[in-house]
Amino acid sequence: MLKVIITGPESSGKTTLCESLSKHFKIPFAKEYAREYLQKKNKNYIQEDLTKIAEGQLISERKHILLDTDLITIKVWSNYKYGSCNKWILEKIENQKSENRLYLLCKPDIEWKKDNLRENPKNRKDLFELYKKELKKLKHDFFIIEGNDRIENAISKIISKNFFI
């Protein structure tokens, strides 16, 4: 099954883009499970929680082809915050390399907006580069989504790959 994943650092427009694509293509999308999990936990989490978040994310992805983030987000954040990533998460990401996946990497060129779960307003550009490096390393198809015409840009990239048509 083909999947389109919206990814990138926090407050880079992922959810807004996902909602717009969902409306445009008239398909549901898998929400970022980390938000649901962390809201229940009141934001206080440890590295081991990232595996639970990854498990929930995988479950939410099963029925969807449009995803608001995936396990790569968890890997990038785990490596950035803790200096390592759980082996199980890495194995699941490796398994996904055989799937037909298109990544839309949101550039953090929009204003950072505070919310209770966001914790990294200063290093979004550094994180963006980590996402880009990871997607290249995994050899996934990806496009960078930036600027004012994000939705139109994303739609054209998806159509160019014959997704949803």
N, C-alpha and C positions, 0 to 999 in steps of 0.2 A: 504494500500500500504506500502511496506517495504521501509525503508530509511537507508542510511549509512551517518553518519554525521562525518566530520573531525572537531575536536575541540581542543582547548588548548590555551595557552597564545600567545601573539604576537611573531612573528618571531620564531615559533617552527616548521615550515615546513608544515603548513596546506595546503596552496594553491599549493605548489609544489607537495605534496602528492595527492591532489585532481586531479590535472592535469594528473599525472601519472596513477592514477586509472581510470580516464575517458578514457585515451588512451588504457589502458590494457583491460578494459571491453567494450570498444567501446560504451560508453554512455555519454551524456552531463552531466554537473554538474551545480548546482546553485552557482553562485559566492557570495561572502560576500557582502551583500547590503550596509553595513556600509561604505565600501571604496568608492563606487559610491556616496553615500550621502555626505560624509565628503569632498570628492574632490570638489564637487559643493559648499560646505560651507566654503572652505578654512580652514578646521580643527577646527575652533572655534565653539564649541558646548556647549550646556548646557544639564542638565539631561532630560529635556522635549524632546530634539531631539532624545533620545534613543527610545521613543515610536514610533516616525515616522520611525526610522530605523527598529524597530521590525515589523511594518506594512509592510514595503517594503520587509523585509526578508521573511515574511510569503507568500507574493505574489510570490516572486521568487522561493520559495520552491514547489509551487503547481504542477509544471510540471516536477519535478526532483526527482530522488531517491538517488542521490549522492549530498551531500551538503557541501560547504565550510563554516562551522559554522552554528549555529542556534540561537534560542532565549536564550539558556543557556549562550552563550557567552555574550549576552547583560545583562542578569541578573547578572552574575559574575562581569562584569565590572562595572555595575551600583552600586552594593553593595560595591565594592572595592573603587570606586572613590567618590561616593556620600553618601554611608552609607545606601542606601535603593534602592528599585526597584519599578517601577510603578505596581500597582495592576493588570492592564489589561495584562501586560507582564507575570506576575505570573500566572494568570488564563489560558493564552494560553499555557504556559509550562505545567501546571497541566493537561490540556486537551490532550496534546501530550503523556502523560504517557500510554494511551491506544493504541498507535500506535506501530507498529513493527519497532523499531529503534535500530540500532547498532551504537555505538559511538567508534571512534578511537581517543583516547586522545594522542595528540602529546606532548612528553616530551621536555622541553626546553634545551636539551643537545647538541644543535648545536649553532653556533655563532649567536648572535643577529646582525641583519643587519638593519641599519638605513634607514628609508624612511620618507617622509613628514608626514605620518599619525601615525607613531608609537611614543609612548610617555612613555614607561615603560621598559627600559632595565635592571633595577636593581632587580626587584621583580618577575621575571618570575617563579622562583621556588615556591614562595609563592602562586602565581596565579594558578600554576599547581595543588597544593594541594587543592585549593578552587574548581577547576573543578572536581577533583577526588571525593572530599567530596560531591559535588552537584550531580554527577552522581550516587553515591552510595545511597544518600538520595532519589533520584527519582526512584531508582531501575531499571535503564536502563542497558542493556548489554553494556559493554565497554571493550576495550583492550587498554593498553598503547603501544604506538608506540615510539620506541627509538632506538638509536644506528645508525650504518651505513647501515643496511639492512632494512630500513623503508618500502620501497615499497614492497619488498618480504614478510615482516612481515604482512603488511596490507592486501595484497592479500590472504595470507594463513588464516588470521582471517576471512575475508569475506567469503572465500570458506568454512571454517569450520562451518559457520553458514548457509550455503546453500543459500547465497544471490547471485543473478544474475545468478543462474544455473538453 
